[in-house]
Amino acid sequence: MKRRHTVVIYTSGSQFCGLAKDYFKTAGVDYEEIRVNNDPLILDKLRQKTGGTTMPVVEIDGRPVAGFRPDMYEILLGRGNEKTEEKT
């Protein structure tokens, strides 16, 4: 049984925000998108969580990842260990 994850993507409309959304769509993982649109309250919240305002910010089960980082998404989704072994 697949584990369901809570994923929130904070976006600004950048190319990397689009790549992050595409990554989760392709992976079949549902997400909530929150458009930042230079909202100072949201930006301050993200700055406190990540130390900056790099976009996108992706939260997977409450753990923030700043920037487009598919390697980190895989780790937080627990997919790093699901790869099948190659033939020897």
C-alpha positions, 0 to 999 in steps of 0.5 A, spaced: 500 500 500 502 506 498 503 511 503 500 518 502 504 524 503 502 531 504 505 536 499 504 543 499 508 547 493 509 555 494 510 558 487 511 564 484 510 563 477 518 561 475 520 556 471 522 552 477 516 552 480 513 549 474 518 544 474 516 542 481 509 541 479 510 537 473 515 533 477 509 531 482 504 530 477 508 525 473 510 522 480 502 521 481 503 525 488 497 530 489 499 537 492 496 543 494 499 549 490 500 556 494 501 562 490 506 567 493 505 573 489 510 577 493 505 576 499 509 579 505 506 574 510 507 568 506 514 570 504 516 571 511 513 564 513 517 561 508 524 565 510 523 563 517 522 555 515 528 555 510 532 561 511 531 565 504 525 566 499 528 561 494 522 558 489 519 554 489 518 551 496 516 544 497 513 542 503 513 534 504 509 532 510 511 538 513 519 538 511 521 544 507 525 544 501 527 550 497 528 550 490 527 545 485 530 539 488 527 532 485 533 528 489 530 531 496 523 530 493 525 522 492 528 522 499 522 525 503 517 521 499 521 515 501 522 512 494 530 512 494 529 505 496 524 502 492 528 502 485 529 495 483 536 492 482 539 491 475 541 484 473 547 482 475 
